[in-house]
Amino acid sequence: MNYNSEIKGVSRMVKVITFGNFKGGTGKTTNSCMISYRLAKQGYKVLLADLDPQANATALYLKTKQVQNN
């Protein structure tokens, strides 16, 4: 989906990519983490919102940050 956003008077397109499925084990977390990582490596600004109650993407991010800080 594309949304118009006004940031400091400049209009630009914001891309939103979502992964959703009621069934567990379908690859939502894996796909969203890997695509977010690749887009960030390519220089895009990325926001990964983990709304799954298991919060696996959040746990992965926190583990990655701990490894980078050590």
N, CA and C atoms as a LAMMPS dump frame, in Angstrom:
ITEM: TIMESTEP
0
ITEM: NUMBER OF ATOMS
210
ITEM: BOX BOUNDS ff ff ff
-5.0000000000000000e+02 5.0000000000000000e+02
-5.0000000000000000e+02 5.0000000000000000e+02
-5.0000000000000000e+02 5.0000000000000000e+02
ITEM: ATOMS id mol type element x y z
1 1 1 N 0.839 -1.175 0
2 1 2 C 0 0 0
3 1 3 C 0.882 1.236 0
4 2 1 N 0.421 2.278 -0.618
5 2 2 C 1.132 3.548 -0.611
6 2 3 C 0.292 4.586 0.124
7 3 1 N 0.934 5.328 0.981
8 3 2 C 0.259 6.385 1.717
9 3 3 C 1.021 7.679 1.496
10 4 1 N 0.3 8.772 1.302
11 4 2 C 0.942 10.079 1.239
12 4 3 C 1.154 10.569 2.653
13 5 1 N 2.316 11.119 2.91
14 5 2 C 2.57 11.688 4.229
15 5 3 C 3.171 13.068 4.051
16 6 1 N 2.844 13.95 4.941
17 6 2 C 3.394 15.299 4.927
18 6 3 C 4.459 15.389 5.997
19 7 1 N 5.703 15.553 5.591
20 7 2 C 6.811 15.695 6.518
21 7 3 C 7.506 17.009 6.213
22 8 1 N 7.39 17.959 7.131
23 8 2 C 7.981 19.283 6.973
24 8 3 C 7.608 19.902 5.629
25 9 1 N 6.346 19.742 5.237
26 9 2 C 5.865 20.357 4.016
27 9 3 C 6.253 19.624 2.743
28 10 1 N 6.949 18.511 2.852
29 10 2 C 7.362 17.761 1.669
30 10 3 C 6.488 16.515 1.564
31 11 1 N 5.834 16.373 0.437
32 11 2 C 4.995 15.198 0.233
33 11 3 C 5.843 14.083 -0.363
34 12 1 N 5.727 12.885 0.213
35 12 2 C 6.442 11.741 -0.34
36 12 3 C 5.628 10.479 -0.105
37 13 1 N 5.929 9.473 -0.876
38 13 2 C 5.21 8.211 -0.763
39 13 3 C 5.888 7.325 0.282
40 14 1 N 5.086 6.732 1.134
41 14 2 C 5.578 5.812 2.148
42 14 3 C 5.064 4.427 1.774
43 15 1 N 5.955 3.466 1.716
44 15 2 C 5.563 2.096 1.372
45 15 3 C 5.34 1.3 2.657
46 16 1 N 4.269 0.539 2.677
47 16 2 C 3.945 -0.309 3.823
48 16 3 C 3.866 -1.749 3.324
49 17 1 N 4.643 -2.631 3.94
50 17 2 C 4.611 -4.057 3.613
51 17 3 C 4.117 -4.781 4.861
52 18 1 N 3.098 -5.598 4.711
53 18 2 C 2.572 -6.325 5.869
54 18 3 C 2.573 -7.828 5.596
55 19 1 N 2.793 -8.587 6.653
56 19 2 C 2.682 -10.04 6.61
57 19 3 C 1.677 -10.431 7.675
58 20 1 N 0.686 -11.183 7.296
59 20 2 C -0.308 -11.594 8.275
60 20 3 C -0.907 -12.948 7.943
61 21 1 N -1.209 -13.696 8.978
62 21 2 C -1.863 -14.986 8.839
63 21 3 C -2.279 -15.419 10.242
64 22 1 N -3.458 -15.967 10.374
65 22 2 C -3.911 -16.415 11.689
66 22 3 C -3.184 -17.678 12.141
67 23 1 N -2.73 -18.471 11.188
68 23 2 C -2.072 -19.738 11.504
69 23 3 C -0.621 -19.475 11.888
70 24 1 N -0.128 -20.189 12.858
71 24 2 C 1.275 -20.071 13.239
72 24 3 C 2.169 -20.881 12.32
73 25 1 N 3.437 -20.541 12.287
74 25 2 C 4.403 -21.31 11.517
75 25 3 C 4.37 -21.08 10.026
76 26 1 N 3.812 -19.956 9.592
77 26 2 C 3.71 -19.689 8.155
78 26 3 C 4.847 -18.827 7.629
79 27 1 N 5.755 -18.403 8.494
80 27 2 C 6.913 -17.631 8.049
81 27 3 C 6.768 -16.124 8.155
82 28 1 N 5.781 -15.659 8.894
83 28 2 C 5.578 -14.213 9.025
84 28 3 C 6.798 -13.524 9.62
85 29 1 N 7.287 -14.029 10.729
86 29 2 C 8.429 -13.414 11.407
87 29 3 C 9.688 -13.539 10.568
88 30 1 N 9.938 -14.706 10.019
89 30 2 C 11.138 -14.918 9.208
90 30 3 C 11.145 -13.986 8.007
91 31 1 N 10.046 -13.944 7.268
92 31 2 C 9.977 -13.085 6.083
93 31 3 C 10.086 -11.612 6.437
94 32 1 N 9.366 -11.18 7.464
95 32 2 C 9.404 -9.761 7.811
96 32 3 C 10.786 -9.344 8.308
97 33 1 N 11.451 -10.184 9.088
98 33 2 C 12.801 -9.86 9.57
99 33 3 C 13.806 -9.812 8.427
100 34 1 N 13.753 -10.787 7.54
101 34 2 C 14.721 -10.84 6.447
102 34 3 C 14.524 -9.701 5.449
103 35 1 N 13.281 -9.391 5.114
104 35 2 C 13.03 -8.289 4.187
105 35 3 C 13.401 -6.965 4.832
106 36 1 N 13.087 -6.785 6.112
107 36 2 C 13.473 -5.556 6.818
108 36 3 C 14.986 -5.392 6.832
109 37 1 N 15.692 -6.477 7.093
110 37 2 C 17.16 -6.452 7.128
111 37 3 C 17.728 -6.053 5.773
112 38 1 N 17.235 -6.683 4.703
113 38 2 C 17.759 -6.391 3.363
114 38 3 C 17.475 -4.947 2.956
115 39 1 N 16.277 -4.457 3.241
116 39 2 C 15.945 -3.074 2.897
117 39 3 C 16.821 -2.096 3.676
118 40 1 N 17.052 -2.378 4.955
119 40 2 C 17.92 -1.513 5.766
120 40 3 C 19.349 -1.53 5.231
121 41 1 N 19.848 -2.706 4.829
122 41 2 C 21.199 -2.807 4.268
123 41 3 C 21.323 -2.024 2.96
124 42 1 N 20.205 -1.864 2.247
125 42 2 C 20.196 -1.109 0.996
126 42 3 C 20.018 0.389 1.232
127 43 1 N 19.918 0.804 2.492
128 43 2 C 19.841 2.219 2.813
129 43 3 C 18.45 2.765 3.061
130 44 1 N 17.443 1.921 3.018
131 44 2 C 16.085 2.383 3.286
132 44 3 C 15.868 2.527 4.785
133 45 1 N 15.026 3.478 5.158
134 45 2 C 14.605 3.594 6.55
135 45 3 C 13.504 2.564 6.769
136 46 1 N 13.662 1.752 7.801
137 46 2 C 12.756 0.621 8.024
138 46 3 C 12.215 0.662 9.444
139 47 1 N 10.933 0.405 9.578
140 47 2 C 10.307 0.205 10.883
141 47 3 C 9.673 -1.176 10.858
142 48 1 N 10.126 -2.049 11.739
143 48 2 C 9.556 -3.392 11.863
144 48 3 C 8.712 -3.421 13.131
145 49 1 N 7.405 -3.549 12.967
146 49 2 C 6.488 -3.605 14.109
147 49 3 C 6.034 -5.049 14.283
148 50 1 N 6.41 -5.647 15.393
149 50 2 C 6.072 -7.039 15.687
150 50 3 C 4.814 -7.057 16.548
151 51 1 N 3.679 -7.355 15.948
152 51 2 C 2.411 -7.366 16.679
153 51 3 C 1.986 -8.771 17.079
154 52 1 N 2.815 -9.751 16.806
155 52 2 C 2.539 -11.137 17.189
156 52 3 C 2.718 -11.274 18.7
157 53 1 N 1.776 -11.896 19.401
158 53 2 C 1.907 -12.039 20.857
159 53 3 C 3.184 -12.758 21.302
160 54 1 N 3.733 -13.633 20.451
161 54 2 C 4.977 -14.316 20.807
162 54 3 C 6.175 -13.38 20.739
163 55 1 N 6.083 -12.32 19.973
164 55 2 C 7.125 -11.286 19.854
165 55 3 C 8.488 -11.86 19.46
166 56 1 N 8.513 -12.808 18.543
167 56 2 C 9.774 -13.404 18.119
168 56 3 C 10.684 -12.408 17.408
169 57 1 N 10.117 -11.512 16.607
170 57 2 C 10.936 -10.514 15.919
171 57 3 C 11.569 -9.561 16.928
172 58 1 N 10.831 -9.193 17.954
173 58 2 C 11.369 -8.323 18.999
174 58 3 C 12.5 -9.026 19.739
175 59 1 N 12.313 -10.287 20.066
176 59 2 C 13.356 -11.051 20.76
177 59 3 C 14.604 -11.168 19.893
178 60 1 N 14.437 -11.392 18.588
179 60 2 C 15.575 -11.487 17.673
180 60 3 C 16.329 -10.164 17.618
181 61 1 N 15.602 -9.058 17.55
182 61 2 C 16.229 -7.738 17.507
183 61 3 C 17.024 -7.474 18.787
184 62 1 N 16.448 -7.795 19.93
185 62 2 C 17.14 -7.554 21.198
186 62 3 C 18.393 -8.41 21.318
187 63 1 N 18.338 -9.668 20.87
188 63 2 C 19.525 -10.528 20.892
189 63 3 C 20.604 -9.976 19.971
190 64 1 N 20.216 -9.482 18.8
191 64 2 C 21.167 -8.91 17.844
192 64 3 C 21.839 -7.687 18.441
193 65 1 N 21.08 -6.826 19.1
194 65 2 C 21.637 -5.623 19.726
195 65 3 C 22.628 -5.993 20.822
196 66 1 N 22.321 -7.034 21.616
197 66 2 C 23.225 -7.456 22.686
198 66 3 C 24.542 -7.954 22.111
199 67 1 N 24.5 -8.695 21.024
200 67 2 C 25.718 -9.21 20.391
201 67 3 C 26.547 -8.061 19.837
202 68 1 N 25.895 -7.072 19.213
203 68 2 C 26.608 -5.928 18.647
204 68 3 C 27.27 -5.086 19.728
205 69 1 N 26.645 -4.993 20.893
206 69 2 C 27.177 -4.158 21.972
207 69 3 C 28.308 -4.832 22.741
208 70 1 N 28.483 -6.122 22.614
209 70 2 C 29.546 -6.84 23.338
210 70 3 C 30.814 -6.909 22.541
